[in-house]
Structures are given as structure tokens and as C-alpha cells.
């Protein structure tokens, strides 16, 4: 025991000497007095970055992880279960690879184009090259209580999942190399500029930061779902139908995987929408609730319509309704009350059901996993409904932030705001559709978009990746 105390004294002396040499101040007796709570409060205050709320930062970091979870494993399982067994890995790879590809683009110039200073259409690609200047201090233009690096990570997850949604329309027939090149061009030409226009400082449609046309899009109705849905439709039409479609049955090979993916998407969507409040306060709670009740409404309405028309409510139909409700509420989630969100979900479930079952048959396109019918149509409904139902009691900023000639103009629900929403929708549809068509034609000329017929027959798992999902 004597030796133990001797060694302990030596360690303490050595520690004091090292701290003194390094210039690290040691607490005085007065500073070490007080309760444990007081000392912890002092330590927290000492470590706090000025302006940063640890609570807000923690919530946005968790939300970032939730949004990434929507891609993997959420979308990977949801899409993977819906295709035939010979194309499972190829379909999953479409989402998996984007987690790497888009992240690199985001680091080099994507974040700069979306959130750097620029014009009304895109930010300067060099403003945050290699994330220069994106550190622990907040950027008060976007989120004054979290590090800009946290904001960057959160927005990166949106950039990852958006092109991954498109992959559902081209599943089972696109060449992998062409898909990667298409995605690089698409996020650069379509997603990054559109994100700036809607959410970036001075963007054309940014209602809160100097935009000319005030479009309410809380978490990505235009930026994520309409852009990807319309682009998915164009991709499906340019690539053409799968071999045998619609005459040969092509049932999902594993609905269980898709149901697990649906649950992960629903949970992750709370980060997607409520995280877009960029704080852990009352607006995040309201958005969280609106997201949930819209999914509930759409799941019920899709199921009831299918039950009435087909006499059997399918499990996959209920899951599709849930996703439709989540896509529909995304642009409105931070602007509407819970009853309004529930009604939006009810409407979205019915309209998306008919888009998937009737519209596709009328126009005879092969959108493999119904990206346009669920995400594109769903968010168009949500964008229109927020124009009618936006409520200043939910988000007071919409009543006082947008100004014309120095006078505040309320963006609460009404015909005036509905017209603003229509302008945002039409621009997104035309911009994403035309750009996607041009990109596809360029990629087809350079690499060829579609695999040969014999490779499509064998399946993309073997022909594109040299693997099989099931080897027993």
C-alpha cells in the first residue's frame, strides 16, 4: 500500500508538470468547489462553441443518421424486395454505390453549388471546395445554433437519397456503368442547382432568404421527390420496358424485405422532415407529428380503396400507401397542423393508388417500382395542399419573413400562395424532365444505357456484378 501511494503521488506530480508545460490551466480550489451539477455546468460552458446549442446539434446529427438509414438499409431493402431474385444485388447496388459517389461530389463542389453564395440558380462551386471553411462555427444564414459541418452532413444525406429514388424506375435493365455516369451528371446539373434555388441563400424560390418566387417546400417536395419522380418517368420512357413487360408476371421476389424497408423508411423520415426544422424545438415536434399522421392517413386510404376495388387489401399496398403518405407530406410537414396533415395523407394515398394502378396503364410506361406514381405524384399533391393549408400558427415565420417593397407578405394558405406553389412545381417538372432527357441521350451515346437482351434475361446480378443473391 505504501508503494501504491508513492506511485500515485509521482503520477499526480507528473500530470501537474505536463499540464504546466503545455499551458493547460488547472482548476483552483474555488473552481472545484460546489456541487457536481455546478462543476458539470462549468465544464459544458467551457467546451461550448459560441452560438451552438448542444441539443440542436445532437438532434440534427441524429437526423442525419436517420436520413442516411433511409438509403441503407431502408431503400435498399424496399427496392431489393420488389424486384425478381436475379436482380436483387444489382438493384441494391444502385443505392449503395451512391452513398460513396454523391458524398465525394458533395465534398468537392456539391455543397458549394447548393449552399454557397452565388446567383438565383446555383452557388459558386469553388466557394467551399473540399469543404473549405465548413467547420464547427455556425453559418447563421442557414442554421445559427449548429456547426456548419453538421448542416453540411445533414444536407448531404438528402443529396444521396434523391438519385437513389430514381433507380427504382430503371431497375432490372440499366447498365451499371451508365447508371453511375448518369447519376454524377444528374446530381450536378439537376439536384445541386435545384437545392440552391429552393433552400440556398438568394435562391429563386427561397421564401425565407431573398427568393423572387416564395415557394413553401419544407423538406424536399420539389428538390427531392418531384425532381426524382419526373426524372424517373423520363428514364423509364427512354430505356423502354423490361423484356416481357407487361405480358409476363414479374412479382416481387421477397415482400418481407420490402416491408422491413418500409418500416425503416418511415422511421428515417422523421429525421428527413423533423430534422429540417434545424433545431430541437417546437417546430421539430410539430413536423414529426405531421409526418406520422400523414403516413397513417395514406396507409388507410390506399388500403381501403384497394380493398373496395379488388376485394382484398394487400400487404404491399398498405406499405406503398405509407410511403406515399410520407412523400406527400414532405413539402408541407413544417407548415400544417396535424388534422391537415392527416387529410393530406388521406388524399395522397388515394391519388397515388390510381397513379400507380391506372395512370401507368393508360400511358403504358414501365416505371419498375412506381417512383413517379408514388414520389412524383405524391409530392405534387403535397405541394399544392401546402399552398392551401399552410398555417402561420404552426410556422409563424411564413407570416412575416417574405417582403415586397419592405412590406411583409403572408404566405399562409390561399389562392395567392397556391399559385406560387404551381410555379415551383411547373419549373421543377420542366427543368428536371428536360435535363434528364438530355443527360440520358448523352450517356447512351457514350456508353449505352441498357444491357443486351441476353444479359437482361440472365439477370443483372450475374452479368453486371458477377454475383448471386442466393446460392443454395
C-alpha positions in Angstrom: 0.0 0.0 0.0 2.9 2.3 0.8 4.3 1.8 -2.7 0.9 2.4 -4.2 0.6 5.9 -2.5 4.2 6.7 -3.6 3.4 5.9 -7.2 0.2 7.8 -7.1 1.9 10.9 -5.8 4.5 10.6 -8.6 1.7 10.3 -11.2 -0.1 13.4 -9.8 3.2 15.4 -9.8 4.0 14.3 -13.4 0.5 15.2 -14.5 0.8 18.7 -13.0 4.2 19.2 -14.6 2.9 18.2 -18.1 -0.1 20.4 -17.8 2.0 23.4 -16.7 4.4 22.8 -19.6 1.6 22.6 -22.1 0.0 25.8 -20.7 -3.2 24.0 -19.6 -4.7 25.8 -16.6 -5.6 23.7 -13.6 -8.7 24.3 -11.6 -8.3 26.3 -8.4 -9.8 25.2 -5.1 -12.6 27.7 -5.6 -13.4 26.3 -9.1 -13.5 22.7 -7.7 -16.0 23.7 -5.0 -19.7 23.3 -5.4 -22.0 20.5 -6.4 -21.3 18.0 -9.2 -24.0 19.7 -11.2 -22.3 23.0 -10.9 -19.0 21.6 -12.0 -20.5 19.8 -15.0 -22.2 23.1 -16.0 -18.9 24.9 -15.9 -17.2 22.2 -18.0 -20.1 22.3 -20.5 -19.8 26.1 -20.7 -16.1 25.9 -21.2 -16.4 23.4 -24.1 -19.4 25.2 -25.8 -18.7 26.8 -29.2 -20.3 30.3 -29.2 -23.8 30.2 -30.6 -24.0 26.4 -30.8 -26.8 24.6 -29.0 -25.7 21.1 -28.0 -29.4 20.0 -28.0 -29.9 21.3 -31.6 -26.6 19.8 -32.7 -27.4 16.4 -31.2 -30.8 16.3 -32.9 -29.5 17.2 -36.4 -26.7 14.7 -36.1 -29.2 12.0 -35.2 -31.5 13.2 -38.0 -28.5 13.0 -40.4 -28.0 9.3 -39.4 -31.8 8.7 -39.8 -31.8 10.1 -43.3 -28.8 8.0 -44.3 -30.6 5.0 -42.9 -33.4 5.7 -45.4 -31.0 4.9 -48.2 -29.2 2.0 -46.5 -30.8 -0.2 -45.4 -34.2 1.4 -45.9 -34.4 2.0 -49.7 -32.0 -0.9 -50.4 -34.4 -3.4 -48.7 -37.6 -1.7 -50.0 -36.4 -1.8 -53.7 -34.5 -5.0 -53.4 -37.5 -7.0 -52.3 -39.7 -5.7 -55.1 -37.6 -7.0 -58.0 -37.0 -10.5 -59.2 -34.4 -12.6 -57.5 -31.9 -12.4 -60.4 -31.7 -8.6 -60.0 -31.6 -8.2 -56.2 -28.0 -7.3 -55.8 -27.9 -5.1 -58.9 -30.9 -3.1 -57.5 -29.4 -2.8 -54.1 -26.1 -1.7 -55.5 -27.7 1.3 -57.2 -28.5 2.8 -53.8 -25.3 1.5 -52.1 -22.8 3.0 -54.5 -24.4 6.4 -54.3 -23.5 6.7 -50.7 -19.9 6.9 -51.8 -20.2 8.6 -55.2 -22.5 11.5 -54.1 -20.6 12.1 -50.9 -17.4 12.7 -52.9 -19.2 15.1 -55.2 -20.7 16.9 -52.2 -17.2 17.3 -50.7 -15.6 18.7 -53.9 -18.3 21.0 -55.2 -21.8 19.9 -54.4 -22.2 21.6 -51.1 -20.8 24.8 -52.7 -23.3 24.7 -55.6 -26.2 24.1 -53.2 -25.4 26.4 -50.3 -22.6 28.6 -51.3 -23.2 32.2 -52.3 -24.0 32.7 -56.0 -26.9 33.7 -58.1 -30.6 32.7 -58.1 -29.8 29.3 -59.7 -26.7 27.9 -58.2 -23.9 28.7 -55.8 -20.2 29.2 -56.6 -18.8 25.6 -57.0 -15.4 26.8 -55.6 -16.8 28.6 -52.5 -16.4 25.6 -50.2 -14.1 23.4 -52.4 -13.1 20.4 -50.3 -15.4 21.8 -47.6 -13.1 24.8 -47.1 -14.5 27.0 -44.3 -17.1 24.4 -43.2 -16.2 23.7 -39.6 -17.5 24.0 -36.0 -18.8 27.5 -36.2 -22.4 28.0 -37.3 -23.4 29.6 -40.5 -26.2 31.9 -39.3 -27.7 32.3 -42.8 -28.9 28.7 -42.6 -28.7 27.4 -39.0 -27.3 29.6 -36.3 -27.3 27.0 -33.5 -25.5 24.1 -35.1 -22.0 23.8 -36.6 -21.9 24.4 -40.3 -20.3 21.0 -40.6 -23.4 19.4 -39.1 -25.6 21.3 -41.5 -23.4 20.1 -44.4 -23.7 16.5 -43.3 -27.5 16.7 -42.9 -28.0 18.1 -46.4 -25.6 15.6 -47.9 -27.9 12.8 -46.9 -30.7 14.4 -49.0 -28.3 14.5 -51.9 -27.6 10.8 -51.5 -31.1 9.5 -51.4 -32.6 11.6 -54.2 -30.9 10.0 -57.2 -31.3 6.6 -55.4 -35.0 7.1 -55.7 -34.7 7.3 -59.5 -33.1 3.9 -59.6 -36.4 2.2 -58.9 -37.7 3.2 -62.3 -34.8 1.7 -64.2 -34.4 -1.5 -62.2 -33.6 -4.7 -63.9 -32.4 -3.3 -67.2 -29.9 -0.4 -66.9 -26.1 -0.9 -67.4 -24.3 -0.2 -64.1 -21.6 2.0 -65.7 -24.2 4.1 -67.4 -26.2 4.4 -64.2 -23.1 5.8 -62.3 -22.3 8.3 -65.0 -25.9 9.4 -65.3 -26.1 9.9 -61.5 -22.9 12.1 -61.5 -24.3 14.3 -64.2 -27.8 14.4 -62.8 -26.9 15.5 -59.3 -24.5 18.1 -60.7 -26.9 19.5 -63.3 -30.3 19.0 -61.6 -30.1 18.3 -57.8 -27.4 20.8 -56.7 -28.9 23.8 -58.6 -32.4 22.9 -57.5 -31.4 22.6 -53.9 -29.9 26.1 -54.2 -33.0 27.6 -55.9 -35.3 26.3 -53.1 -33.1 26.3 -50.0 -30.0 28.3 -50.8 -29.3 31.9 -49.9 -30.8 34.1 -52.7 -32.2 31.1 -54.5 -35.0 31.8 -57.0 -37.7 30.0 -54.9 -36.4 30.6 -51.4 -39.2 32.2 -49.4 -37.0 32.9 -46.4 -33.7 34.0 -47.9 -34.4 36.6 -50.7 -36.0 34.5 -53.4 -38.2 36.1 -56.0 -41.0 33.5 -56.0 -41.8 32.3 -52.5 -42.3 28.6 -52.7 -43.0 26.6 -49.5 -41.1 23.4 -49.6 -40.1 22.4 -46.0 -38.2 19.2 -46.6 -37.9 18.5 -50.3 -41.2 18.2 -52.3 -39.6 19.8 -55.3 -35.9 19.3 -54.6 -36.2 15.6 -53.8 -39.5 13.9 -54.7 -40.8 15.8 -57.8 -37.4 16.1 -59.4 -36.6 12.4 -58.8 -40.2 11.3 -59.7 -40.3 13.2 -63.0 -36.7 12.1 -63.8 -37.7 8.5 -63.1 -40.6 8.8 -65.6 -38.3 10.1 -68.3 -35.7 7.4 -67.6 -38.4 4.7 -67.8 -39.6 6.0 -71.1 -36.2 6.4 -72.7 -35.0 3.0 -71.6 -38.2 1.3 -72.6 -40.0 -1.6 -71.0 -38.4 -4.7 -69.4 -38.4 -7.8 -71.6 -41.8 -9.4 -71.3 -43.5 -6.4 -69.6 -46.5 -6.3 -69.2 -47.4 -9.7 -70.5 -45.2 -11.8 -68.3 -45.8 -11.8 -64.5 -43.0 -10.0 -62.6 -44.0 -10.4 -58.9 -41.7 -9.2 -56.1 -39.3 -11.9 -55.1 -39.5 -11.1 -51.3 -42.2 -8.8 -49.9 -40.8 -9.3 -46.4 -37.6 -7.4 -47.4 -39.8 -4.6 -48.7 -41.8 -4.4 -45.5 -38.7 -4.1 -43.4 -37.5 -1.4 -45.8 -40.9 0.4 -45.4 -40.5 0.4 -41.6 -37.0 1.8 -41.9 -38.1 4.5 -44.3 -40.9 5.5 -42.0 -38.6 5.9 -39.0 -35.9 7.6 -41.1 -38.5 10.0 -42.5 -38.8 11.6 -39.0 -35.2 12.7 -39.4 -35.8 13.7 -43.0 -38.8 16.0 -42.2 -38.4 17.0 -38.5 -34.7 17.4 -38.9 -35.4 20.0 -41.5 -36.5 22.3 -38.7 -32.7 22.5 -38.0 -33.4 22.7 -34.3 -34.8 20.6 -31.5 -37.7 22.9 -30.6 -41.4 23.1 -31.1 -41.3 23.2 -34.9 -39.4 19.8 -35.0 -42.1 18.3 -32.8 -44.9 19.6 -34.9 -43.2 18.4 -38.1 -42.6 15.0 -36.5 -46.3 14.7 -35.7 -47.5 15.8 -39.1 -45.2 13.3 -40.8 -46.6 10.4 -38.8 -50.2 11.2 -39.2 -49.9 11.8 -43.0 -48.4 8.3 -43.3 -51.2 6.9 -41.2 -53.8 8.6 -43.4 -52.3 7.4 -46.7 -51.8 3.9 -45.5 -55.5 3.7 -44.5 -56.9 5.4 -47.7 -54.7 3.2 -50.1 -55.8 0.1 -48.2 -59.5 0.9 -48.2 -59.6 1.8 -51.9 -57.7 -1.4 -52.8 -60.0 -3.4 -50.5 -63.1 -1.9 -52.1 -61.9 -2.3 -55.7 -60.1 -5.7 -55.5 -61.9 -7.2 -52.6 -58.6 -7.9 -50.9 -56.3 -5.5 -49.1 -52.7 -6.4 -50.0 -49.8 -6.0 -47.6 -47.7 -4.4 -50.3 -50.5 -2.0 -51.0 -50.5 -0.8 -47.3 -46.8 -0.4 -47.4 -47.0 1.6 -50.7 -49.6 3.8 -49.1 -47.4 4.5 -46.1 -44.5 5.6 -48.4 -47.0 7.7 -50.5 -48.2 9.5 -47.3 -44.6 10.3 -46.3 -43.7 11.6 -49.8 -46.9 13.7 -49.9 -46.4 15.4 -46.5 -42.7 16.2 -47.1 -43.1 19.7 -48.5 -46.0 20.5 -46.1 -44.7 18.9 -42.9 -43.4 22.1 -41.3 -46.3 24.3 -42.2 -49.5 22.4 -41.5 -51.5 21.2 -38.4 -51.9 17.6 -37.5 -55.5 17.3 -38.8 -54.4 19.0 -42.1 -51.5 16.5 -42.4 -53.9 13.6 -41.8 -56.2 14.9 -44.6 -53.2 15.4 -46.9 -52.2 11.8 -46.3 -55.7 10.5 -47.0 -55.8 12.4 -50.3 -52.3 11.4 -51.2 -53.0 7.7 -50.6 -56.0 7.7 -53.0 -54.4 9.7 -55.7 -51.1 7.8 -55.7 -53.1 4.5 -55.8 -54.7 5.5 -59.0 -51.5 6.9 -60.4 -49.8 3.5 -59.9 -52.7 1.3 -61.0 -54.4 3.4 -63.7 -52.1 6.2 -65.0 -49.3 3.8 -65.7 -51.6 1.5 -67.7 -53.1 4.4 -69.7 -49.8 5.7 -70.8 -48.1 2.3 -71.0 -44.7 3.1 -69.4 -42.7 0.7 -67.3 -41.7 2.6 -64.1 -40.5 -0.6 -62.5 -41.0 0.3 -58.8 -43.5 3.2 -59.3 -41.2 6.1 -58.4 -43.2 8.6 -60.4 -46.6 7.4 -59.2 -45.6 7.5 -55.5 -42.9 10.1 -55.1 -43.6 12.4 -58.1 -47.4 12.5 -57.9 -47.4 12.3 -54.1 -45.3 15.4 -53.7 -47.2 17.3 -56.3 -50.3 16.8 -54.2 -48.4 17.8 -51.1 -47.0 21.0 -52.7 -50.5 22.0 -53.8 -52.0 21.3 -50.5 -49.5 23.3 -48.5 -50.4 26.2 -50.8 -53.9 25.9 -49.4 -53.3 24.8 -45.9 -50.1 26.5 -44.7 -50.8 27.8 -41.2 -48.9 30.6 -39.5 -49.8 29.2 -36.1 -47.6 26.2 -36.9 -44.8 28.2 -38.5 -45.1 31.9 -37.6 -42.2 32.9 -40.0 -44.4 32.5 -43.1 -46.5 35.5 -41.9 -43.6 37.9 -41.6 -40.4 36.8 -43.4 -41.1 37.3 -47.1 -41.2 41.0 -48.0 -42.1 43.0 -51.1 -41.1 46.7 -51.1 -40.3 46.4 -47.4 -43.8 45.1 -46.6 -44.3 41.7 -45.2 -46.4 39.4 -47.3 -48.1 36.4 -45.6 -47.6 33.1 -47.2 -50.3 31.3 -45.3 -52.7 29.1 -47.3 -54.8 30.8 -50.0 -55.0 31.2 -53.8 -52.0 33.5 -53.9 -49.7 31.0 -52.3 -51.3 28.2 -54.3 -50.1 30.0 -57.5 -46.6 30.3 -56.1 -46.6 26.5 -55.5 -47.8 25.9 -59.0 -44.9 27.9 -60.4 -42.4 25.9 -58.3 -44.0 22.6 -59.5 -44.0 23.5 -63.2 -40.4 24.8 -63.1 -39.2 21.6 -61.4 -41.1 19.3 -63.8 -39.8 21.0 -66.9 -36.3 21.6 -65.6 -35.8 18.0 -64.3 -37.6 16.4 -67.2 -35.6 18.2 -70.0 -32.3 17.9 -68.2 -32.8 14.2 -67.5 -33.7 13.5 -71.2 -30.6 15.3 -72.4 -28.3 13.6 -69.9 -29.7 10.2 -70.9 -29.1 10.8 -74.5 -25.5 11.8 -73.9 -24.8 8.8 -71.7 -26.5 6.4 -74.2 -24.3 7.8 -77.0 -21.1 7.4 -74.9 -21.7 4.2 -73.0 -25.1 2.6 -73.9 -27.8 2.8 -71.4 -29.3 -0.7 -71.5 -27.8 -4.1 -71.1 -28.1 -6.5 -74.0 -31.2 -8.8 -74.1 -29.3 -11.9 -73.1 -27.8 -10.2 -70.1 -31.2 -8.9 -69.1 -32.6 -12.4 -69.3 -29.8 -13.8 -67.2 -30.2 -11.0 -64.6 -28.1 -8.0 -63.6 -26.6 -9.7 -60.5 -24.5 -12.1 -62.6 -24.0 -10.0 -65.7 -23.1 -6.7 -64.1 -21.6 -7.8 -60.8 -20.6 -11.4 -61.1 -22.6 -12.4 -58.0 -25.8 -14.1 -56.9 -28.0 -13.1 -54.0 -29.0 -16.7 -53.2 -26.5 -19.5 -53.6 -28.3 -22.5 -52.1 
